[in-house]
Amino acid sequence: SYELTQPPSVSVSPGQTARIICSGDELPKQYAFWYKQKPGQAPVLVIYKDTERPSGIPERFSGSTSGTIVTLTISGVQAEDEADYYCQTVDSSGSYAIFGGGTKLTVL
Amino acid sequence: EVQLVESGGGLVQRGGSLRLSCAASGFTFSRYSMNWVRQAPGKGLEYVSAISDNGDRTHYANSVKGRFTISRDNSKNTLWLQMGSLRAEDMALYYCARGYCRGGNCYAFFDYWGQGTLVTVSS
């Protein structure tokens, strides 16, 4: 079955740039999406269709793609950005969601 | 304001059944696909099931196919997940999530989530 791979953890100091990568063989063919989840809270969509940002999401969140790797970039990281981040794509038919294992972002 | 409120979770014995509900408000329910996504304690997100806006198409993860049934009633703005033959690995927080739909097209990602309802499976 198709899988998305994320690093388990990323650490960054406040004000620095955090980059969280997600790799998968189907990513060149399908869009990627990113969710932020803080402890005890539901996930929140932060990037859709590789690079689009939903309304209300700060401009410091951006997405990019290159081949089989998609990247969530958080510029000028703030303490409130500390959370788990999940990438997601869809199967080849576009019918169902596939999630990566998640990356815990720690703000030092 | 979009709201999704899940209910129906609880403690159930292995092999038992449970029906989860999701009450939707703040948007035209009948225009959106709906989904269930679960998260086992301390683990990541796992897609469970999806249903089209009018309910004529459903999809299930392989892990629940044949045991779970998704359904909806657009007149009641309600989504359900009937869960049967429950296993220890089904224990999780179950989220109701709205599919992203624009211009009559729906996509398999999620723009709004409920707070979840917890399913605990005992042996």
Interface residues (C-beta under 8 A of the other chain):
Chain A: S1 Y31 F33 Y35 Q37 Q41 A42 P43 V44 L45 Y48 P54 D84 Y86 Q88 V90 D91 G94 S95 Y96 A97 I98 F99 G100 G101 G102
Chain B: N35 V37 G44 L45 E46 Y47 A50 H59 A61 N62 Y95 Y100 Y107 A108 F109 F110 D111 W113 G114 Q115 G116
